[in-house]
Amino acid sequence: MIEFHLKTEYIQLTQLLKITGMSETGGHAKFIVEDGEVKVNGQPESRKRAKLKKGDKVEVFDQVIIIV
């Protein structure tokens, strides 16, 4: 599990994937989302620019990212 400390109001999903090392580039992050590999709060997420806020839980591959 990864805890990501949010310092702004929100972060876009692809940015989070890049910052946490789940993707190598922004383009790679977009492919991960398009391929249906991401769940937010237990639901499949297809919006690349979904705005994530504190308390959200992101699952990608076998990793969990908690936004705090």
N, C-alpha and C positions, 0 to 999 in steps of 0.2 A: 504494500500500500504506500502511496505517495501522498504527502500532504503539500498542497500548493497554497502558499500564503498570498492572498489577493490584496493588492494595495490600491486598487481602483474600484469603481462601482461594479464592473464586470470585465470578463475577458472572452474573446471569441474562441470557439471550439478549436479551430485550426491553429490559433496562436498557442493555446494551452498544449496541444499535442506537440508542437515544435519546442516550446520552452521546457517541457518535462522529458524530452528525449524520446517520445513515443514515435516521432517521425523525424526524418533527417532534414526535410525541407518543407516549405509551405505547400508545394505541389504534392509531395508525398502525403502530407496530412489530408489534403483534399481527396486523394484516392482512397485513403483509409476510411474516410467518412462515406464516400460514394459506394464503397464495397460493403457497407453495412456492418463494419467491424466495431462501431461505437454505440454504447448505450449511455444515456444520461438519466439518472434517477430511475434506473431499471427499464427504461423505454428506449427502443431503437431511435437513434437520432440521425437524420439525413441532411439537416441544415448545417452547412460548413461554417456559417457565421453565427451559429446559435450563441446567444449571450448567456454566459455562465456566471453565476453569482455565488456568494458565500453559502455554504451548506449543500451545494450540488455535488453529486457523486458521478464520476465518469468512469465507465468501464471500457477498456480497449485491450484487445487480445486477452491476456490473462492478468492484466494489471488493473488496479483500482486507484483513481486519483480523487482525493477529497479536497474540495476547495474550502479553505478556512480563512 
